Amino acid sequence: MSEPLDVLAVMAHPDDAELLCGGTLTKCADRGQRVGVLDLTAGEMGSRGSPTVRAREAEAAARIMGLSLRRCVGLPDSRLENTEQSRLALVTHLRELRPTIVVTHWKVGRHRDHRIASELVRDACFLSALRKLDAAGEPFRPLKLVYATAFREDADPPTVVVDITQTLERKLAAIDAYASQFDGASQAGEVFPGGDRPLLDQVRAKSAHYGSLIRREYGEPFLFDEVMEVDTLQELVVSTF
């Protein structure tokens, strides 16, 4: 069994992790944490590129972010469904990788796969601990499921924003590694177009907005279903004024 992961992003397509939480994944890796990405599909239905090209781009992006692991589950792109078969496929990876934190899509998305991936990941994280489940590996359940809400206008205010000021440029470089998808693009995934503004400029602008919420230069937003605990009020560091 491989060493457990500290953080695992489970996303519908190659490049989703980079767009939604690439700065945070890079920051975690820089701090010595074992960080991985599971792409549920190979993105084979994309209008540009091919699964082979996208796989090479995903590996290049993984190196930029310093990931310990990147895999593709091999579920069908644009036909992702929360079925018993797909849940068991994901459970097998969760039981092997044993991540403490799982990050996935917000519950609503422009692409149907994003919405379904969110539900699929949540269900698989719960089922993974059931001893009688007919899936390979020892029962295991992650500590926390985290939703990456970047670019979603319909999401609730974030529970936390991670300061990615020191890793934004590598996030942008990881996104830029997907030349087949984003060369000349002004929108992608959950990123709505900002007129003719290039995609990387759009991502930088949104990251600056999220950073402003915590009085930092750049940030990435996340939402949890649970209320968060602090030991004392002295841990509340974002200024009111």
PELIN-V978729 format. One record per backbone hydrogen bond with DSSP energy under -1.0 kcal/mol. NH is the residue of the N-H (numbers start at 1). CO is the residue of the C=O. E is the energy in kcal/mol with one decimal. If there is no record, write none. Layout:
# PELIN-V978729
nh = {NH | NH}
co = {CO | CO}
e = {E | E}
This chain:
# PELIN-V978729
nh = {5 | 6 | 7 | 8 | 9 | 10 | 11 | 16 | 19 | 20 | 21 | 22 | 25 | 26 | 27 | 28 | 29 | 30 | 31 | 32 | 33 | 36 | 37 | 38 | 39 | 40 | 41 | 46 | 54 | 55 | 56 | 57 | 58 | 59 | 60 | 61 | 62 | 63 | 64 | 65 | 66 | 67 | 68 | 69 | 71 | 73 | 75 | 79 | 83 | 87 | 88 | 89 | 90 | 91 | 92 | 93 | 94 | 95 | 96 | 97 | 98 | 100 | 101 | 102 | 103 | 104 | 114 | 115 | 116 | 117 | 118 | 119 | 120 | 121 | 122 | 123 | 124 | 125 | 126 | 127 | 128 | 129 | 130 | 133 | 135 | 140 | 143 | 144 | 146 | 147 | 148 | 149 | 152 | 159 | 160 | 162 | 164 | 167 | 168 | 171 | 172 | 173 | 174 | 175 | 176 | 178 | 179 | 181 | 182 | 183 | 185 | 188 | 191 | 197 | 199 | 202 | 203 | 204 | 205 | 206 | 207 | 208 | 209 | 210 | 211 | 212 | 214 | 215 | 216 | 219 | 220 | 222 | 223 | 235 | 236 | 237}
co = {97 | 34 | 34 | 101 | 36 | 103 | 38 | 13 | 15 | 16 | 17 | 18 | 21 | 22 | 23 | 24 | 25 | 26 | 27 | 29 | 28 | 7 | 69 | 9 | 71 | 11 | 12 | 43 | 50 | 51 | 52 | 53 | 54 | 55 | 56 | 57 | 58 | 59 | 60 | 61 | 62 | 62 | 35 | 35 | 37 | 39 | 40 | 76 | 81 | 83 | 84 | 85 | 86 | 87 | 88 | 89 | 90 | 91 | 92 | 93 | 94 | 5 | 6 | 144 | 8 | 146 | 111 | 111 | 112 | 113 | 114 | 115 | 116 | 117 | 118 | 119 | 120 | 121 | 122 | 123 | 124 | 126 | 127 | 130 | 133 | 128 | 100 | 100 | 102 | 223 | 104 | 221 | 149 | 222 | 222 | 220 | 218 | 164 | 164 | 167 | 168 | 169 | 170 | 171 | 172 | 175 | 177 | 178 | 178 | 179 | 182 | 191 | 188 | 194 | 185 | 198 | 199 | 200 | 201 | 202 | 203 | 204 | 205 | 206 | 207 | 208 | 211 | 212 | 211 | 207 | 162 | 160 | 147 | 232 | 233 | 235}
e = {-2.1 | -2.4 | -1.9 | -2.4 | -2.4 | -3.1 | -2.3 | -1.8 | -2.1 | -2.6 | -2.5 | -1.2 | -2.5 | -2.1 | -2.0 | -2.5 | -2.3 | -2.5 | -1.2 | -1.9 | -2.1 | -2.3 | -1.6 | -3.0 | -3.1 | -3.3 | -1.7 | -1.7 | -3.0 | -2.1 | -1.8 | -2.3 | -2.6 | -1.9 | -2.0 | -2.5 | -2.2 | -1.9 | -1.8 | -2.2 | -1.1 | -2.3 | -2.9 | -1.2 | -2.2 | -2.6 | -2.9 | -1.2 | -1.6 | -2.6 | -2.5 | -2.0 | -2.0 | -2.7 | -2.0 | -1.1 | -2.5 | -2.9 | -1.3 | -3.0 | -2.7 | -1.5 | -1.8 | -2.6 | -2.6 | -2.4 | -1.3 | -1.3 | -2.4 | -2.7 | -1.8 | -1.4 | -2.8 | -2.9 | -1.9 | -2.4 | -2.6 | -2.4 | -1.7 | -2.7 | -2.0 | -1.4 | -2.2 | -1.3 | -2.2 | -1.9 | -1.4 | -1.7 | -3.1 | -2.5 | -2.9 | -1.3 | -2.0 | -1.7 | -1.9 | -2.6 | -1.7 | -1.1 | -1.4 | -2.2 | -2.7 | -2.1 | -2.4 | -2.2 | -2.5 | -1.8 | -1.5 | -1.1 | -2.6 | -1.7 | -2.4 | -1.4 | -3.3 | -1.6 | -2.5 | -2.1 | -2.6 | -2.3 | -2.3 | -2.2 | -2.4 | -2.0 | -1.8 | -2.4 | -2.3 | -2.0 | -1.4 | -1.0 | -2.9 | -1.9 | -1.7 | -2.6 | -2.4 | -1.7 | -1.9 | -1.1}
